[in-house]
Amino acid sequence: MRALPAVPAAAAPAGAGARPSEEAGLEREVAWAVAARATPPMLPPLRGGELVLLPRRILAEANVSLPVLLRELASHDAAGAVVEEGEAPGQAPLPVLAVVAEAMAPGHDLEGEMNRLLTQRRGELYRAGTDLGRVLAGLTTADAGMGQVLAATAATLGLPAAVLDARGAPLAASGAEAVPPGGGAARGTAPVDRVVVPLAGGEKLWLGPVPRDRLALARLVGERVAVAAEAALARAARARPRGPARAAALAAFLTGGEGATAGPADLGAHVAALGLTVDGAYRVALAAPEWGAAALERRLAPLGPVHDAGKVDGALAALVEVRPASPGAASRSSREPLGRGVGPSAAGTAPATDRGWLALSGVAERAADLPAAAREARYVAALLAAGALPGPTARFDALADLGAFRLLYRHWGTSELDAFAAEALGELPGRDRRGTLRKTLLAYLETGSSHVEAAARLDIHRNTLSYRLKQIATLTGRDPANPETRLLLHLALLAAALPAAPSAG
């Protein structure tokens, strides 16, 4: 037979004039109220959790010291003691409530009044728990997801609810208020106004913020909500996509499809369903198709666990889980450049072409940032495929790999960047159909405006170079030999060379 739910001492009858002598004592739980008697036995048998009333006249008639009696009550796990105003000691081994003298005067049934209120409160808790139990049972029968379970809990009880994974990252929540801002959730440390229930898989259920008058309710229903949450987690694990289906789901998530626009209440559950760690750090990798999936996985494996993500923009896609060597410090191999001498042949397979490339995003510190990281990888991949970067490998967060293209990324696909390039280059793009003049201008600028080096790179005579530069000056309205215009022309050329930005979905 289950024990009756305990009620917080905060539920003591305010009408009796009770006030706490120690704030922390109100967090204790009360099972029943009993009163001391002048005749033996002075106290009934104590089983723990009782709130013991100690009138001044009873203590005087029994000739018992209050400190001694309080130590005795503490040894029997009493929830607290109630004394008359002026009797509360400065320090006590258990919580002490002081009430006005009239509340404990002969003829005033404070004991009966408190027990009536406790019984009433206990009945309210049982009814609320029963109502929630019916709702959760219905959701379990309907194979509801975690988000539905938490939303129903919040709606029924008026208490926000969240489930955090073993590392403290939110998997699902009834709303933004269920997970506090700041680092508390990331560390898995619940604020004091939350009720926490551990789940079987290492996750934690958080209920709250919980007002004091609802603390007992939250503790009572916590186990019921936890059972429903564990069932939802088990269903999600069984329904998790695997193999090609998982790769396709990851590709959709990376490119802004299903789950990418989910709110904080559902994003964690979706990411977990894809088999990713909610607060894990990842890189997105895109490779030319001639790599082959197996060769790509072997090449990326030294950086961390590799997750196949199918294809994105026709390129092979994968996620690399970045594992830090210590808290706050990532491992050397996972965050340094891959090196330029990397191609399909270096991975142990014969290359289908010499133009195999490999693009990596910067580090996404959370799974929620993966769509943004995927866009970085798509940017690098498009530049490599177009020959705008030397390759064969490039990493978005390595300035040596991207150069000025890093600066242009934020404006990729914007009309402002197109307008800038068009105005800076004037008639050059329209008149230079084959791109010869633009190639000449880029070589000239990249060699520091050296006629000798630019002519050698282009394999043309210096007179030919001079003639082309005069044409460029005429078409753009800007002299490439003028130091004040070189940066403008260089950025405009790079902007014009950017491939089209991918669509959002």
C-alpha positions as CSV (number, residue, x, y, z in Angstrom):
1,M,0.0,0.0,0.0
2,R,1.5,3.4,-1.0
3,A,2.2,6.0,1.6
4,L,0.1,9.1,1.5
5,P,1.8,12.0,-0.3
6,A,3.6,14.4,2.0
7,V,2.6,18.1,1.9
8,P,5.1,20.9,2.1
9,A,5.3,22.7,5.4
10,A,4.5,25.8,3.4
11,A,0.9,24.5,3.4
12,A,0.6,25.1,7.1
13,P,-2.6,27.1,7.7
14,A,-1.9,30.8,7.2
15,G,-5.1,31.5,9.0
16,A,-3.6,30.3,12.2
17,G,-1.1,33.1,12.1
18,A,1.9,30.8,11.3
19,R,5.1,32.4,10.0
20,P,8.5,30.7,9.4
21,S,11.3,31.3,11.8
22,E,13.7,29.9,9.1
23,E,12.9,30.2,5.4
24,A,14.7,26.9,4.5
25,G,12.5,25.0,6.9
26,L,9.4,25.5,4.7
27,E,10.9,23.1,2.2
28,R,10.4,20.2,4.5
29,E,7.4,17.9,3.9
30,V,4.6,17.3,6.3
31,A,2.7,14.0,6.6
32,W,0.5,14.9,9.6
33,A,0.1,17.3,12.5
34,V,0.2,16.0,16.1
35,A,0.2,17.9,19.5
36,A,2.2,17.2,22.6
37,R,0.3,16.2,25.8
38,A,0.9,17.1,29.4
39,T,0.2,13.5,30.5
40,P,2.4,10.5,29.5
41,P,3.1,9.6,26.8
42,M,3.8,13.2,26.0
43,L,4.1,12.4,22.2
44,P,2.4,9.8,20.1
45,P,4.6,7.3,18.2
46,L,6.4,9.3,15.5
47,R,7.0,7.7,12.1
48,G,8.6,10.7,10.4
49,G,7.2,13.7,8.6
50,E,5.0,14.9,11.5
51,L,4.5,18.6,12.4
52,V,4.5,18.6,16.2
53,L,2.6,21.3,18.1
54,L,4.3,22.3,21.4
55,P,2.2,24.7,23.4
56,R,4.0,26.8,26.1
57,R,1.7,25.5,28.9
58,I,2.3,21.9,27.9
59,L,6.1,22.4,28.1
60,A,5.7,24.1,31.4
61,E,3.5,21.3,32.9
62,A,5.7,18.6,31.6
63,N,8.8,20.4,32.8
64,V,10.7,19.6,29.5
65,S,13.3,21.8,28.0
66,L,12.4,22.9,24.5
67,P,15.9,22.3,23.0
68,V,16.0,18.8,24.5
69,L,12.5,18.1,23.0
70,L,13.5,19.5,19.6
71,R,16.6,17.2,19.5
72,E,14.3,14.2,20.3
73,L,11.9,15.2,17.5
74,A,14.8,15.5,15.0
75,S,16.0,12.1,15.9
76,H,12.6,10.7,14.9
77,D,12.6,12.6,11.5
78,A,9.8,14.9,12.5
79,A,9.1,17.5,9.8
80,G,9.2,20.4,12.2
81,A,7.8,21.9,15.4
82,V,5.2,24.6,16.1
83,V,5.7,26.8,19.1
84,E,4.2,30.0,20.4
85,E,5.5,33.4,19.6
86,G,8.6,34.2,21.6
87,E,9.5,30.6,22.2
88,A,11.4,29.8,19.0
89,P,15.1,29.2,19.7
90,G,17.8,31.0,17.7
91,Q,19.0,27.6,16.3
92,A,17.3,24.3,16.2
93,P,18.0,20.8,14.7
94,L,14.8,21.0,12.7
95,P,12.5,23.7,11.3
96,V,10.4,25.6,13.8
97,L,7.3,27.7,13.1
98,A,6.2,30.3,15.5
99,V,2.4,31.1,15.8
100,V,0.5,33.7,17.8
101,A,-0.4,32.6,21.3
102,E,-4.1,32.6,20.6
103,A,-3.7,29.8,18.0
104,M,-2.5,27.4,20.6
105,A,-4.7,28.5,23.5
106,P,-6.9,25.9,25.2
107,G,-10.1,25.4,23.3
108,H,-8.5,26.3,19.9
109,D,-8.2,23.1,17.9
110,L,-5.1,24.0,15.9
111,E,-4.2,20.3,15.5
112,G,-7.6,19.5,14.0
113,E,-7.5,22.5,11.7
114,M,-4.1,21.7,10.4
115,N,-5.0,18.1,9.7
116,R,-8.2,19.1,8.0
117,L,-6.2,21.4,5.7
118,L,-3.6,18.7,5.1
119,T,-6.3,16.2,4.2
120,Q,-7.9,18.7,1.9
121,R,-4.6,19.4,0.2
122,R,-3.8,15.7,-0.1
123,G,-7.2,15.2,-1.9
124,E,-6.5,18.0,-4.3
125,L,-3.1,16.5,-5.1
126,Y,-4.6,13.0,-5.7
127,R,-7.3,14.4,-8.0
128,A,-4.7,16.4,-10.0
129,G,-2.4,13.4,-10.3
130,T,-5.3,11.2,-11.4
131,D,-6.4,13.7,-14.1
132,L,-2.9,13.9,-15.4
133,G,-2.5,10.1,-15.3
134,R,-5.5,9.7,-17.6
135,V,-4.1,12.3,-20.0
136,L,-0.7,10.6,-20.1
137,A,-2.2,7.2,-20.5
138,G,-4.1,8.4,-23.5
139,L,-1.0,9.9,-25.1
140,T,0.9,6.7,-24.5
141,T,-1.8,4.7,-26.2
142,A,-1.7,7.1,-29.1
143,D,2.1,6.8,-29.5
144,A,2.5,10.5,-28.8
145,G,5.9,12.1,-29.1
146,M,7.9,13.7,-26.4
147,G,6.8,17.2,-27.3
148,Q,3.1,16.2,-26.9
149,V,3.8,14.6,-23.5
150,L,5.4,17.7,-22.2
151,A,2.9,20.0,-23.7
152,A,0.0,18.0,-22.1
153,T,1.8,18.1,-18.8
154,A,2.2,21.8,-18.9
155,A,-1.4,22.4,-20.0
156,T,-2.8,20.1,-17.3
157,L,-0.7,21.2,-14.4
158,G,0.2,24.7,-15.4
159,L,3.9,23.8,-14.9
160,P,6.5,24.0,-17.7
161,A,8.2,20.7,-18.5
162,A,11.4,19.7,-20.3
163,V,13.6,16.6,-20.8
164,L,17.3,17.0,-21.0
165,D,19.8,14.5,-22.2
166,A,22.6,13.0,-20.1
167,R,24.8,16.0,-21.0
168,G,22.2,18.6,-19.9
169,A,21.1,19.6,-23.4
170,P,17.3,20.0,-23.9
171,L,15.8,17.2,-26.0
172,A,12.2,18.6,-25.8
173,A,10.4,21.2,-23.8
174,S,6.8,22.5,-23.4
175,G,8.1,26.0,-24.1
176,A,11.0,28.3,-23.8
177,E,10.3,29.0,-20.2
178,A,10.9,25.3,-19.3
179,V,14.7,25.7,-19.9
180,P,16.3,28.7,-18.3
181,P,18.7,30.9,-20.2
182,G,22.4,30.8,-19.5
183,G,24.7,27.9,-18.7
184,G,22.6,26.1,-16.1
185,A,20.9,23.8,-18.6
186,A,24.2,23.1,-20.5
187,R,25.7,21.9,-17.3
188,G,22.6,19.9,-16.5
189,T,22.3,21.7,-13.2
190,A,18.7,22.5,-12.4
191,P,17.8,25.8,-10.8
192,V,16.3,25.7,-7.3
193,D,12.8,26.2,-8.6
194,R,12.8,23.0,-10.7
195,V,11.8,19.5,-9.7
196,V,14.1,17.0,-11.3
197,V,13.3,13.3,-11.9
198,P,16.1,11.1,-13.4
199,L,15.0,8.9,-16.3
200,A,16.2,5.4,-17.1
201,G,18.4,6.3,-20.0
202,G,20.4,9.0,-18.1
203,E,18.1,11.8,-19.2
204,K,16.4,14.1,-16.7
205,L,12.8,15.4,-16.5
206,W,12.6,19.0,-15.3
207,L,9.3,20.4,-14.0
208,G,9.2,24.1,-13.4
209,P,9.6,26.9,-12.6
210,V,7.5,25.6,-9.7
211,P,5.8,28.0,-7.3
212,R,6.0,27.0,-3.7
213,D,2.3,26.2,-3.4
214,R,2.7,23.7,-6.3
215,L,5.9,22.0,-5.2
216,A,4.1,19.0,-3.6
217,L,2.0,18.5,-6.8
218,A,5.2,18.6,-9.0
219,R,6.8,16.0,-6.7
220,L,3.7,13.8,-6.7
221,V,3.3,13.7,-10.5
222,G,7.0,13.7,-11.4
223,E,7.2,9.9,-11.6
224,R,4.1,9.7,-13.7
225,V,5.4,12.2,-16.2
226,A,8.8,10.4,-16.1
227,V,7.2,7.1,-17.1
228,A,5.4,8.7,-20.0
229,A,8.6,10.5,-21.1
230,E,10.5,7.3,-21.0
231,A,7.9,5.6,-23.2
232,A,8.1,8.5,-25.7
233,L,11.9,8.2,-25.8
234,A,11.6,4.5,-26.4
235,R,9.2,5.0,-29.2
236,A,11.4,7.6,-30.8
237,A,14.4,5.2,-30.6
238,R,12.5,2.5,-32.3
239,A,11.3,4.9,-35.1
240,R,14.8,6.4,-35.6
241,P,15.8,6.2,-39.3
242,R,18.7,4.0,-40.2
243,G,21.0,3.4,-43.1
244,P,20.0,5.3,-46.3
245,A,16.9,6.6,-44.7
246,R,19.0,8.3,-42.0
247,A,21.4,9.7,-44.5
248,A,18.5,11.2,-46.5
249,A,17.0,12.6,-43.3
250,L,20.4,14.2,-42.3
251,A,20.7,15.7,-45.8
252,A,17.2,17.2,-45.5
253,F,18.0,18.7,-42.1
254,L,21.3,20.2,-43.4
255,T,19.6,21.8,-46.3
256,G,16.8,23.4,-44.3
257,G,14.3,20.7,-44.7
258,E,12.5,18.7,-42.0
259,G,13.4,19.7,-38.5
260,A,15.8,22.5,-39.5
261,T,13.2,25.2,-38.6
262,A,11.9,23.5,-35.5
263,G,11.6,25.6,-32.4
264,P,13.6,25.0,-29.2
265,A,10.8,22.8,-27.8
266,D,11.1,20.2,-30.7
267,L,14.6,20.7,-32.2
268,G,16.3,18.6,-29.6
269,A,14.0,15.6,-30.0
270,H,14.4,15.8,-33.8
271,V,18.2,16.0,-33.6
272,A,18.2,13.0,-31.2
273,A,16.0,11.1,-33.5
274,L,18.7,11.5,-36.2
275,G,21.2,9.9,-33.8
276,L,23.1,13.1,-33.1
277,T,24.1,14.6,-29.8
278,V,22.1,17.8,-29.1
279,D,25.0,19.8,-27.8
280,G,27.7,18.0,-29.8
281,A,30.2,19.9,-32.0
282,Y,30.2,18.9,-35.7
283,R,31.7,19.8,-39.1
284,V,29.9,19.3,-42.3
285,A,32.0,17.8,-45.1
286,L,31.2,17.9,-48.8
287,A,33.3,16.0,-51.4
288,A,33.3,15.6,-55.1
289,P,31.4,12.5,-56.2
290,E,34.5,10.8,-57.5
291,W,35.7,10.3,-53.9
292,G,33.2,7.5,-53.2
293,A,31.5,7.3,-49.8
294,A,33.9,4.7,-48.3
295,A,37.0,6.7,-49.3
296,L,35.5,9.8,-47.8
297,E,34.7,8.1,-44.5
298,R,38.2,6.7,-44.3
299,R,39.7,10.2,-44.9
300,L,37.5,11.9,-42.3
301,A,37.7,9.2,-39.6
302,P,40.8,10.5,-37.9
303,L,38.9,13.7,-37.2
304,G,36.1,12.0,-35.3
305,P,33.0,9.8,-35.8
306,V,31.6,10.2,-39.3
307,H,27.9,10.2,-40.1
308,D,26.8,9.6,-43.7
309,A,24.5,12.4,-44.9
310,G,23.8,11.2,-48.4
311,K,24.2,13.9,-51.1
312,V,23.9,17.7,-51.0
313,D,24.1,19.7,-54.2
314,G,25.2,16.5,-56.0
315,A,28.2,16.2,-53.7
316,L,28.9,13.5,-51.1
317,A,27.9,14.8,-47.7
318,A,29.0,13.7,-44.2
319,L,29.0,15.0,-40.6
320,V,32.2,14.7,-38.6
321,E,31.7,14.8,-34.8
322,V,34.4,16.9,-33.2
323,R,35.5,15.4,-29.9
324,P,37.2,17.8,-27.5
325,A,40.4,16.5,-25.8
326,S,39.4,18.2,-22.6
327,P,36.5,20.5,-21.5
328,G,36.7,23.7,-23.5
329,A,39.6,22.5,-25.6
330,A,39.1,20.6,-28.8
331,S,41.6,17.9,-30.0
332,R,44.3,19.1,-32.3
333,S,43.4,16.7,-35.2
334,S,39.7,17.7,-35.2
335,R,40.1,21.4,-35.7
336,E,43.3,21.9,-37.8
337,P,43.2,21.9,-41.6
338,L,43.2,18.6,-43.3
339,G,46.2,19.5,-45.5
340,R,46.3,20.3,-49.2
341,G,47.8,17.0,-50.3
342,V,44.6,15.3,-49.8
343,G,42.6,13.7,-52.6
344,P,40.9,10.5,-53.4
345,S,44.2,8.8,-54.1
346,A,45.5,9.8,-50.7
347,A,42.5,8.0,-49.2
348,G,43.6,4.7,-50.7
349,T,41.5,4.6,-53.9
350,A,42.4,5.5,-57.4
351,P,41.0,8.9,-58.4
352,A,38.5,9.1,-61.2
353,T,39.8,12.6,-62.0
354,D,42.5,14.9,-60.7
355,R,39.9,17.5,-59.7
356,G,38.6,15.7,-56.6
357,W,38.0,18.2,-53.9
358,L,36.9,18.2,-50.2
359,A,35.2,21.1,-48.4
360,L,34.6,21.4,-44.7
361,S,32.6,23.9,-42.7
362,G,33.6,25.6,-39.5
363,V,32.7,23.9,-36.2
364,A,29.0,23.9,-35.3
365,E,29.1,24.0,-31.5
366,R,25.5,22.7,-31.3
367,A,23.4,20.5,-33.6
368,A,21.0,23.3,-34.0
369,D,23.7,25.2,-35.9
370,L,24.2,22.4,-38.5
371,P,22.1,24.0,-41.2
372,A,24.3,27.1,-41.0
373,A,27.4,25.0,-41.0
374,A,26.1,23.1,-44.1
375,R,25.7,26.4,-45.9
376,E,29.4,27.2,-45.1
377,A,30.4,23.8,-46.6
378,R,28.2,24.4,-49.6
379,Y,29.9,27.8,-50.1
380,V,33.4,26.2,-50.0
381,A,32.4,23.3,-52.2
382,A,31.0,25.6,-54.8
383,L,34.2,27.7,-54.9
384,L,36.3,24.5,-55.2
385,A,34.1,23.1,-57.9
386,A,34.3,26.3,-59.9
387,G,38.1,26.5,-59.5
388,A,38.0,29.7,-57.6
389,L,40.0,28.1,-54.8
390,P,43.2,26.1,-55.4
391,G,42.1,23.1,-53.4
392,P,41.9,20.2,-53.4
393,T,40.8,20.7,-49.8
394,A,39.5,23.8,-48.0
395,R,38.1,24.6,-44.6
396,F,35.7,27.4,-44.1
397,D,37.3,28.6,-40.8
398,A,40.9,28.5,-42.2
399,L,41.6,32.0,-43.6
400,A,44.6,30.7,-45.5
401,D,42.2,28.4,-47.5
402,L,39.5,31.0,-48.3
403,G,41.3,34.3,-48.3
404,A,39.1,37.2,-49.2
405,F,36.2,34.8,-50.0
406,R,35.7,34.5,-46.3
407,L,34.8,38.2,-46.2
408,L,32.3,37.9,-49.0
409,Y,30.5,34.9,-47.4
410,R,28.0,37.0,-45.4
411,H,26.9,38.7,-48.6
412,W,26.7,35.6,-50.7
413,G,23.6,35.5,-52.8
414,T,22.5,39.1,-51.9
415,S,21.5,41.7,-54.4
416,E,23.8,44.2,-52.7
417,L,26.9,42.1,-53.6
418,D,25.7,41.7,-57.2
419,A,25.2,45.5,-57.5
420,F,28.6,46.2,-56.0
421,A,30.3,43.9,-58.5
422,A,28.3,45.3,-61.5
423,E,29.1,48.9,-60.6
424,A,32.8,48.2,-59.9
425,L,33.4,46.2,-63.1
426,G,31.3,48.4,-65.4
427,E,31.1,47.1,-69.0
428,L,33.8,44.5,-68.5
429,P,31.6,41.4,-67.8
430,G,29.4,42.1,-70.8
431,R,32.2,42.8,-73.3
432,D,34.5,40.1,-72.0
433,R,32.5,37.1,-73.2
434,R,35.3,34.5,-72.9
435,G,36.6,35.9,-69.6
436,T,40.1,36.6,-70.9
437,L,40.3,40.1,-69.6
438,R,39.0,39.2,-66.2
439,K,41.5,36.4,-66.0
440,T,44.2,38.8,-66.9
441,L,43.1,41.4,-64.4
442,L,42.9,38.8,-61.6
443,A,46.4,37.5,-62.4
444,Y,47.7,41.0,-62.5
445,L,46.2,41.8,-59.1
446,E,47.2,38.5,-57.5
447,T,50.9,39.0,-58.5
448,G,51.0,42.4,-56.8
449,S,50.7,44.3,-60.1
450,S,53.9,42.9,-61.4
451,H,53.9,42.9,-65.2
452,V,56.7,40.3,-65.4
453,E,55.0,37.8,-63.0
454,A,51.5,38.3,-64.4
455,A,52.7,37.8,-68.0
456,A,54.6,34.7,-67.0
457,R,51.5,33.3,-65.2
458,L,49.3,33.9,-68.2
459,D,52.0,32.8,-70.7
460,I,51.7,36.0,-72.8
461,H,54.1,38.8,-73.8
462,R,54.3,41.8,-71.6
463,N,53.1,44.0,-74.5
464,T,50.0,41.9,-74.7
465,L,49.4,42.3,-71.0
466,S,49.8,46.1,-71.2
467,Y,47.3,46.2,-74.1
468,R,44.7,44.1,-72.1
469,L,45.1,46.3,-69.1
470,K,44.3,49.4,-71.2
471,Q,41.2,47.6,-72.4
472,I,40.2,46.8,-68.8
473,A,40.7,50.4,-67.8
474,T,38.5,51.6,-70.6
475,L,35.7,49.1,-69.9
476,T,35.7,49.5,-66.1
477,G,36.5,53.2,-65.9
478,R,39.2,52.4,-63.4
479,D,42.9,52.1,-64.0
480,P,44.3,48.8,-62.6
481,A,47.7,50.5,-62.2
482,N,46.2,52.9,-59.7
483,P,46.8,51.5,-56.2
484,E,43.6,53.1,-54.9
485,T,41.5,51.0,-57.3
486,R,43.2,47.7,-57.0
487,L,41.4,46.5,-53.9
488,L,38.0,47.6,-55.3
489,L,38.6,45.7,-58.6
490,H,40.0,42.6,-56.8
491,L,36.9,42.3,-54.5
492,A,34.6,42.9,-57.4
493,L,36.2,40.2,-59.4
494,L,35.9,37.7,-56.5
495,A,32.3,38.7,-55.9
496,A,31.4,38.2,-59.6
497,A,33.1,34.8,-59.5
498,L,30.9,33.5,-56.7
499,P,28.6,30.7,-57.7
500,A,24.9,31.0,-57.1
501,A,23.8,30.6,-53.6
502,P,21.6,27.6,-52.8
503,S,17.9,28.0,-52.1
504,A,16.8,27.9,-48.5
505,G,15.0,24.5,-48.7
